Amino acid sequence: MRSTRHVAGTGYDMEKGHYSDPPLLVLASLANGPKHGHAMIEDIAGMCGTQLGPGTLYGAIARLEQQGWIEPLPPEDRRQPYRITDEGLRVLSAKLTTLQQFTKAGLKRLEAL
Amino acid sequence: MNPVLAHLLTRLYPRAWKDRYAAEFEALLLEGRGDIRLTANVVCSAVCEHLFPLGGLKMNRLSSSLGAILCAYLAIVAAGINLYATVDDSPLAIAMRTYLGLFTAWNLVALGSVAALLGAVAILVPLAVGALQFAIREGRRDILIRLSVAPLAAAILFAWVIGAFLGLGGHWAPAPWAIVGDWTGTADWPSVQARWVFGSLTGVLAVSLLITSSIAVYQAIQRTRFDEFRFTIQHRLIAVHPLRIARIPGIVTVAAMSIMTVGVLAWGIIANLHATTAFHEYFGPMHTTAFASWIGSLCVFTASSVVSLHSLSSLLSQMGEE
């Protein structure tokens, strides 16, 4: 999978607290329904402030599709919508749970300072 | 974004990627602004796709592993031919009848070579058929050209050897092992200078064609999107994937190549102990000793075994993941 350095912009933005793991962001974006590329970029920007470049987005889409975590739907004009698969939902849930545990532990440590 | 720029940027991606995503990606680019940051993002991503073509894919990794095993096998074939031609018709061949250790090590290599050949053929057949089917169905001339390189290379080498053999009087085949050495050429052979020229050219041609063929085979496998073979047996639909068929022969080939490498190492050590004089005489290619020839072959055997074992570990980890 691509690392954060493939995200358009500065990767992890310390000031704005942007989170940038393109495959995870795409999965999270598709969790509330199918979307095409442009809608995903806007949704992700709204969700966490990360502006994914089209190259980064399609790098993530190609890999997620090959892993069977997302799948294409019938095209709408030239736009290609995708939806998350059941396997993708399981992966997303597992990753977010790990992140939640990590976040909890990290915040606890900060509180202790 | 400007449609021309969107089209040009999409063209930067690898062919296989474009086949699947070009239309929708270009549509996405047309919706965005054509600024420098966006353009740089697409250029960097396209470069990454060339460097790591869908690197996380199971099938892609599988085909890379099998392609690497086939290339390692081709290198071992060349090293094996060198060793055989060095030993053939030399006192070392006679010494093998006397020393059991030498005889055993040589036959270990011979047995390994048979197993490796069977394994390599069993890898190559499903992959070649799969690649050919894909290339014809998708009109992929680039794959067809690469698939034809190895047979074409063999034909060129064969034509060169036959042509030189006939052109030089029909008594001497232009082999790097038959130029000059600790033996006497017969009177009907061409001059030593002619033997140097033609023998060297054969060596250079063979190595160049082998390297070209290896690269072409590897690239043809990499560029193919393998589909399942589907056939019916007694009204039951059977579907098998060529890459999955090729995994077991892949393991056999790697094991056989490792056995051959051990055999070659043991053979050289024993030859150095028990047939020292013959081992240091000039029976190798291009007026080199049998010892130097053995060292050269051993290096190729070892390097190929390391590459193939590395590929095997990747192959086994993928099987484990499944």
Interface residues (C-beta under 8 A of the other chain):
Chain A: M1 R2 H6 A8 G9 H36 G37 H38 G53 P54 G55 T56 L57 Y58 G59 I61 A62 R63 Q66 Q67 P75 D77 R78 R79 Q80
Chain B: W17 R20 Y21 A23 E24 F25 E26 A27 L28 L29 E31 G32 R37 L38 N41 V42 V43 C44 S45 A46 C48 E49 L54 G56 L57
